[in-house]
Amino acid sequence: MDKMKIEVQCPCCQARLIVDGTTGTVLWHEDKKPEKNLPSMNEMIKNLETRKKEVQEKIFNESKALKERSRILEEKFKESMKRLDKNEDIKPIGPFDLD
């Protein structure tokens, strides 16, 4: 004997249910797929333009920071060279001198 299957749509969540007619148990439950609202072409172009501006700004800031970093490293190097010149009279300690 064939079992009777009933297909029902939930009034609350719009899910699709397949129910066994004799026992009343749910055999299959399928949620309603959400509808995707795609933005218009103008909105997508605006989003791309803003993202492009953000990327360009980020690249500009990074290159500026890199130049600044280079300048700071150069100043540190010059300062350490000055200190090295002052300590020229001091002989470095050799590993065998520690014995």
C-alpha positions as CSV (number, residue, x, y, z in Angstrom):
1,M,0.0,0.0,0.0
2,D,1.4,3.5,-1.0
3,K,1.8,5.9,1.8
4,M,0.2,9.2,1.1
5,K,2.4,12.3,1.1
6,I,1.1,15.8,1.6
7,E,3.0,18.9,0.6
8,V,2.2,21.9,2.8
9,Q,3.5,25.5,2.9
10,C,4.0,27.1,6.3
11,P,2.0,30.3,6.7
12,C,4.5,31.8,9.1
13,C,7.9,31.3,7.5
14,Q,6.8,30.2,4.0
15,A,8.8,27.0,4.3
16,R,7.8,23.9,2.2
17,L,7.0,20.8,4.2
18,I,6.4,17.3,3.0
19,V,4.3,15.4,5.5
20,D,3.5,11.7,5.7
21,G,-0.3,11.4,5.5
22,T,-0.7,8.4,7.7
23,T,1.6,9.2,10.6
24,G,1.7,13.0,10.3
25,T,5.5,13.2,10.6
26,V,7.5,15.7,8.6
27,L,9.5,13.9,5.9
28,W,11.1,17.0,4.4
29,H,11.6,20.6,5.4
30,E,12.8,23.2,2.9
31,D,13.3,26.8,4.0
32,K,12.2,29.6,1.7
33,K,15.2,31.0,-0.1
34,P,15.7,34.7,0.6
35,E,15.3,37.0,-2.3
36,K,18.5,38.8,-3.3
37,N,17.9,42.5,-4.0
38,L,20.7,43.4,-6.4
39,P,21.7,47.1,-6.3
40,S,21.2,49.1,-9.4
41,M,24.0,49.7,-11.9
42,N,24.4,53.3,-10.6
43,E,24.8,52.2,-7.0
44,M,27.4,49.5,-8.1
45,I,29.4,52.2,-10.0
46,K,29.2,54.5,-7.0
47,N,30.5,51.7,-4.7
48,L,33.3,50.9,-7.1
49,E,34.3,54.6,-7.3
50,T,34.4,54.9,-3.5
51,R,36.4,51.7,-3.1
52,K,38.8,53.0,-5.8
53,K,39.2,56.3,-3.9
54,E,39.8,54.4,-0.6
55,V,42.5,52.2,-2.2
56,Q,44.2,55.2,-3.8
57,E,44.2,57.0,-0.5
58,K,45.6,54.0,1.3
59,I,48.4,53.6,-1.3
60,F,49.2,57.3,-0.9
61,N,49.3,57.1,2.9
62,E,51.5,53.9,2.7
63,S,54.0,55.5,0.3
64,K,54.1,58.6,2.5
65,A,54.8,56.5,5.6
66,L,57.5,54.6,3.7
67,K,59.2,57.8,2.8
68,E,58.9,59.1,6.4
69,R,60.3,55.8,7.6
70,S,63.3,56.1,5.3
71,R,64.0,59.6,6.6
72,I,63.8,58.5,10.2
73,L,66.1,55.5,9.6
74,E,68.6,57.8,7.9
75,E,68.5,60.1,11.0
76,K,69.0,57.2,13.3
77,F,72.0,56.0,11.3
78,K,73.6,59.5,11.3
79,E,73.1,59.8,15.0
80,S,74.7,56.4,15.7
81,M,77.6,57.3,13.4
82,K,78.2,60.4,15.5
83,R,78.2,58.4,18.7
84,L,80.6,55.9,17.0
85,D,83.0,58.6,16.2
86,K,83.1,59.7,19.9
87,N,83.8,56.2,21.1
88,E,86.7,55.7,18.7
89,D,89.3,55.7,21.4
90,I,87.7,52.7,23.3
91,K,89.0,49.4,22.1
92,P,86.3,46.7,21.7
93,I,86.5,43.8,24.1
94,G,87.6,40.6,22.4
95,P,86.2,37.2,23.4
96,F,89.6,36.0,24.6
97,D,90.1,39.1,26.8
98,L,87.2,37.9,29.1
99,D,89.3,35.0,30.4
